Amino acid sequence: MSELKFDLKPVEEKPSRNYRKGSKYDPILDQFMDGTDNLVEVTVKGRDANYLRLQLSKRIEARGLVDKVKASVVNNVCYLEKI
């Protein structure tokens, strides 16, 4: 069996986890909210409509826009709608 080389070094405490301060999907919501259209079709290259709806819904909830915006999927097409 070959010998395993490794190092151990003492630390005072574990570092806190770094979280993202937003999402790459935020610009989609920002542009929609700034626009005048009440209903838009959303497409992102390489992303399935249901995955996109899930990610947008998470951002809508995180940003407190649940009473203003709704993400939905119909016939494998994602839509954003102002309520």
GUBA-137764 format. One record per residue (C-alpha): x, z, y; residue number from 0. Coordinates in nm, 3 decimals, always signed. Each point is the difference from the previous one (the first is absolute). Layout:
BEGIN
[fitor [X, Z, Y], NUM]
...
This chain:
BEGIN
[fitor [+0.000, +0.000, +0.000], 0]
[fitor [+0.139, -0.087, +0.346], 1]
[fitor [+0.065, +0.266, +0.258], 2]
[fitor [-0.246, +0.028, +0.292], 3]
[fitor [+0.154, +0.032, +0.346], 4]
[fitor [-0.201, +0.188, +0.262], 5]
[fitor [+0.025, +0.227, +0.303], 6]
[fitor [-0.202, +0.305, +0.099], 7]
[fitor [+0.004, +0.134, +0.352], 8]
[fitor [-0.181, +0.305, +0.138], 9]
[fitor [-0.260, -0.040, +0.276], 10]
[fitor [-0.189, +0.257, +0.205], 11]
[fitor [-0.344, -0.164, -0.030], 12]
[fitor [-0.169, -0.325, -0.092], 13]
[fitor [-0.058, -0.237, +0.293], 14]
[fitor [-0.358, -0.062, +0.106], 15]
[fitor [-0.151, -0.328, -0.108], 16]
[fitor [-0.010, -0.276, +0.259], 17]
[fitor [-0.344, -0.150, +0.046], 18]
[fitor [-0.082, -0.327, +0.168], 19]
[fitor [-0.159, +0.041, +0.337], 20]
[fitor [-0.252, -0.274, -0.060], 21]
[fitor [-0.065, -0.292, -0.224], 22]
[fitor [+0.077, -0.368, -0.011], 23]
[fitor [-0.378, -0.048, -0.004], 24]
[fitor [-0.048, +0.171, +0.338], 25]
[fitor [+0.060, -0.322, +0.201], 26]
[fitor [-0.294, -0.160, -0.183], 27]
[fitor [-0.229, +0.284, +0.107], 28]
[fitor [+0.144, +0.004, +0.354], 29]
[fitor [-0.059, -0.371, +0.051], 30]
[fitor [-0.351, +0.022, -0.144], 31]
[fitor [-0.094, +0.296, +0.219], 32]
[fitor [+0.138, -0.174, +0.312], 33]
[fitor [-0.183, -0.323, -0.081], 34]
[fitor [-0.359, -0.090, +0.080], 35]
[fitor [-0.108, -0.112, -0.347], 36]
[fitor [-0.227, +0.235, -0.195], 37]
[fitor [+0.079, -0.150, -0.342], 38]
[fitor [+0.327, -0.158, -0.115], 39]
[fitor [+0.146, -0.125, -0.325], 40]
[fitor [+0.340, +0.153, -0.076], 41]
[fitor [+0.265, -0.164, -0.216], 42]
[fitor [+0.354, +0.118, -0.065], 43]
[fitor [+0.234, -0.227, -0.194], 44]
[fitor [+0.073, +0.139, -0.344], 45]
[fitor [-0.273, +0.268, +0.011], 46]
[fitor [-0.324, +0.009, -0.198], 47]
[fitor [-0.320, +0.056, +0.202], 48]
[fitor [-0.083, +0.326, -0.180], 49]
[fitor [+0.351, +0.137, +0.055], 50]
[fitor [-0.021, -0.097, +0.365], 51]
[fitor [-0.339, +0.171, +0.038], 52]
[fitor [+0.139, +0.316, -0.156], 53]
[fitor [+0.301, +0.010, +0.232], 54]
[fitor [-0.208, -0.073, +0.310], 55]
[fitor [-0.257, +0.262, -0.100], 56]
[fitor [+0.276, +0.260, -0.034], 57]
[fitor [+0.129, -0.084, +0.348], 58]
[fitor [-0.353, +0.001, +0.147], 59]
[fitor [-0.052, +0.351, -0.139], 60]
[fitor [+0.344, +0.123, +0.107], 61]
[fitor [-0.055, -0.125, +0.355], 62]
[fitor [-0.350, +0.146, +0.030], 63]
[fitor [-0.173, -0.335, +0.033], 64]
[fitor [-0.251, +0.053, -0.280], 65]
[fitor [-0.296, -0.010, +0.241], 66]
[fitor [+0.131, -0.316, +0.175], 67]
[fitor [+0.145, -0.232, -0.267], 68]
[fitor [-0.079, -0.088, -0.359], 69]
[fitor [+0.207, -0.200, -0.250], 70]
[fitor [-0.179, -0.177, -0.283], 71]
[fitor [+0.049, -0.271, -0.261], 72]
[fitor [-0.249, -0.274, -0.087], 73]
[fitor [+0.088, -0.279, -0.245], 74]
[fitor [+0.369, +0.101, +0.001], 75]
[fitor [+0.024, -0.026, +0.381], 76]
[fitor [+0.079, +0.303, +0.216], 77]
[fitor [-0.199, +0.059, +0.319], 78]
[fitor [+0.031, +0.242, +0.292], 79]
[fitor [-0.322, +0.084, +0.180], 80]
[fitor [-0.066, +0.201, +0.314], 81]
[fitor [-0.282, +0.248, -0.052], 82]
